[in-house]
Amino acid sequence: MSKKLLGKFAAGEESGREVALNLSKQKNTSLMKNLDSLWMAHEQLLVTRLGGDVTIPDIEKWETSLYKALDAVGDGGQFKILVDLFGFSAINVEAHKRYREVIPRTLADYGWRVGYLDMFEEANGLLLTSKRGIRCVAAAHVHQDATKIEKYQRLYGTDRERFFTDPSLAREWIDQVQV
């Protein structure tokens, strides 16, 4: 998250919603890395972003931010998540393998099975649990690969999980989902 946006949020000049909306509107480039997560309790929304040309240490930093945001969700609570991977590009195969398991495994800890896991036989045994009694109830996923995202939406999109190529549209949709 940019220091400018964080400063405005900390000073009370922008709400968490405004900060997250600004984050989701920023376009990633290969020169700009986005490795952040933000929990907005009043909206029961977690926004997480991973973008730019990322390395394994970048992915670990992003994953840590995701866990910190989840730690802020109250015991027994519910949340919805916006997973913004717009502009994401792994610098090598190892980094790609490392990133691709983070969201499915993490959300499984909160009772959510990501729809696209149906493509992978090895995911059939994924155990869904409810860490601290917390449940994920909706997910919006963003990525720039229109071919992949259109396929995921067609095959795996539901009234609680959708796939987008535009971060702003994803944010609009997740905002209207009731927790």
C-alpha positions as CSV (number, residue, x, y, z in Angstrom):
1,M,0.0,0.0,0.0
2,S,1.4,3.4,-0.8
3,K,2.6,5.5,2.1
4,K,0.5,8.4,0.9
5,L,-2.7,6.3,1.1
6,L,-1.7,4.8,4.5
7,G,-1.0,8.3,5.8
8,K,-4.4,9.5,4.7
9,F,-6.1,6.5,6.3
10,A,-4.2,6.9,9.5
11,A,-5.0,10.6,9.6
12,G,-8.7,9.9,9.1
13,E,-8.8,11.7,5.8
14,E,-9.9,8.5,3.9
15,S,-12.0,5.6,5.1
16,G,-10.8,2.1,4.7
17,R,-13.3,1.7,1.8
18,E,-11.7,4.7,0.0
19,V,-8.2,3.4,0.6
20,A,-9.2,-0.1,-0.7
21,L,-11.1,1.4,-3.7
22,N,-8.0,3.5,-4.5
23,L,-5.8,0.4,-4.2
24,S,-8.1,-1.5,-6.5
25,K,-8.1,1.3,-9.1
26,Q,-4.3,1.5,-9.3
27,K,-3.1,-0.3,-12.4
28,N,-0.1,-2.5,-11.8
29,T,2.9,-2.3,-14.1
30,S,5.9,-4.5,-14.2
31,L,7.9,-1.8,-12.4
32,M,5.4,-1.4,-9.5
33,K,4.9,-4.2,-7.1
34,N,1.8,-4.5,-5.0
35,L,2.2,-6.8,-2.0
36,D,-0.4,-5.8,0.5
37,S,-3.6,-6.7,2.3
38,L,-6.1,-4.6,4.2
39,W,-8.9,-5.7,6.6
40,M,-11.9,-3.4,6.7
41,A,-14.0,-4.5,9.7
42,H,-16.9,-2.2,9.0
43,E,-17.4,-3.8,5.6
44,Q,-16.3,-7.3,6.6
45,L,-14.0,-7.1,3.6
46,L,-10.4,-8.2,3.1
47,V,-8.6,-6.8,0.1
48,T,-5.3,-8.4,-0.9
49,R,-3.1,-7.5,-3.8
50,L,-0.2,-9.2,-5.5
51,G,1.0,-7.5,-8.6
52,G,4.1,-6.7,-10.7
53,D,7.1,-8.9,-11.5
54,V,7.3,-10.9,-8.2
55,T,9.9,-13.1,-6.6
56,I,9.5,-15.7,-3.9
57,P,10.5,-13.2,-1.2
58,D,7.8,-10.8,-2.6
59,I,5.3,-13.6,-2.4
60,E,6.3,-14.3,1.2
61,K,5.9,-10.6,2.1
62,W,2.4,-10.6,0.5
63,E,1.5,-13.8,2.3
64,T,2.5,-12.3,5.6
65,S,0.3,-9.3,4.9
66,L,-2.6,-11.6,4.1
67,Y,-2.1,-13.5,7.4
68,K,-1.9,-10.2,9.4
69,A,-5.1,-9.0,7.8
70,L,-6.8,-12.3,8.7
71,D,-5.6,-12.0,12.2
72,A,-7.6,-8.8,12.5
73,V,-10.9,-10.6,11.8
74,G,-12.7,-11.2,15.1
75,D,-13.1,-14.8,16.4
76,G,-16.3,-16.3,15.0
77,G,-16.6,-13.7,12.4
78,Q,-17.3,-13.8,8.7
79,F,-15.6,-12.0,5.8
80,K,-15.6,-11.6,2.1
81,I,-12.4,-11.2,0.1
82,L,-11.2,-9.4,-3.0
83,V,-8.1,-11.2,-4.4
84,D,-6.5,-8.7,-6.8
85,L,-3.8,-10.3,-8.9
86,F,-4.1,-7.7,-11.7
87,G,-0.6,-7.2,-13.2
88,F,0.8,-10.3,-11.4
89,S,3.7,-12.0,-13.2
90,A,6.0,-14.5,-11.5
91,I,9.6,-14.1,-12.4
92,N,10.1,-17.9,-12.7
93,V,8.3,-21.2,-12.4
94,E,9.3,-21.6,-8.7
95,A,7.7,-18.2,-7.8
96,H,4.5,-19.2,-9.8
97,K,4.2,-22.5,-7.9
98,R,4.7,-20.7,-4.6
99,Y,2.0,-18.1,-5.2
100,R,-0.6,-20.3,-6.7
101,E,-1.2,-22.3,-3.5
102,V,-1.5,-19.3,-1.1
103,I,-5.1,-18.3,-1.7
104,P,-6.7,-21.8,-2.0
105,R,-4.9,-23.1,1.1
106,T,-5.4,-20.0,3.2
107,L,-9.1,-19.7,2.3
108,A,-9.6,-23.4,3.1
109,D,-8.6,-22.6,6.6
110,Y,-11.7,-20.4,6.7
111,G,-14.2,-22.8,5.2
112,W,-13.9,-21.6,1.6
113,R,-13.1,-23.8,-1.4
114,V,-12.0,-21.7,-4.4
115,G,-14.0,-22.8,-7.4
116,Y,-11.2,-23.3,-9.9
117,L,-9.7,-26.0,-7.7
118,D,-12.2,-28.4,-9.4
119,M,-9.6,-28.4,-12.3
120,F,-7.0,-30.1,-10.2
121,E,-7.5,-33.7,-9.0
122,E,-4.9,-33.3,-6.3
123,A,-7.1,-30.6,-4.7
124,N,-9.9,-33.2,-4.1
125,G,-8.6,-33.9,-0.6
126,L,-8.3,-30.3,0.5
127,L,-9.6,-30.1,4.0
128,L,-11.9,-27.1,4.8
129,T,-11.7,-25.9,8.4
130,S,-12.8,-22.9,10.4
131,K,-9.8,-21.3,12.1
132,R,-10.9,-19.4,15.2
133,G,-14.5,-20.0,14.0
134,I,-14.0,-17.5,11.2
135,R,-15.7,-18.2,7.8
136,C,-15.1,-16.7,4.3
137,V,-18.5,-16.2,2.7
138,A,-17.7,-14.6,-0.7
139,A,-14.7,-14.1,-3.0
140,A,-13.9,-11.9,-6.0
141,H,-10.8,-12.7,-8.0
142,V,-9.0,-10.3,-10.4
143,H,-6.4,-11.2,-13.0
144,Q,-5.4,-9.6,-16.3
145,D,-5.6,-12.8,-18.4
146,A,-9.1,-12.4,-20.0
147,T,-9.1,-15.9,-21.5
148,K,-8.5,-17.6,-18.2
149,I,-10.8,-15.4,-16.2
150,E,-13.7,-15.7,-18.7
151,K,-13.3,-19.5,-18.5
152,Y,-13.2,-19.5,-14.7
153,Q,-16.3,-17.3,-14.5
154,R,-18.2,-19.5,-16.9
155,L,-17.2,-22.7,-15.2
156,Y,-16.8,-21.7,-11.5
157,G,-18.5,-18.4,-11.0
158,T,-21.5,-18.4,-8.5
159,D,-23.6,-15.9,-6.6
160,R,-20.8,-16.0,-4.0
161,E,-17.7,-16.2,-6.1
162,R,-16.8,-14.3,-9.3
163,F,-13.8,-13.7,-11.6
164,F,-12.9,-10.4,-13.1
165,T,-10.3,-8.7,-15.3
166,D,-11.2,-5.2,-13.9
167,P,-10.4,-4.5,-10.3
168,S,-13.1,-1.7,-10.1
169,L,-15.8,-4.1,-11.3
170,A,-14.7,-6.7,-8.8
171,R,-14.9,-4.2,-6.0
172,E,-18.3,-3.1,-7.1
173,W,-19.6,-6.7,-7.1
174,I,-18.0,-7.7,-3.8
175,D,-19.4,-4.5,-2.1
176,Q,-23.0,-5.6,-2.9
177,V,-22.5,-9.1,-1.5
178,Q,-24.1,-9.4,1.9
179,V,-22.2,-11.1,4.7
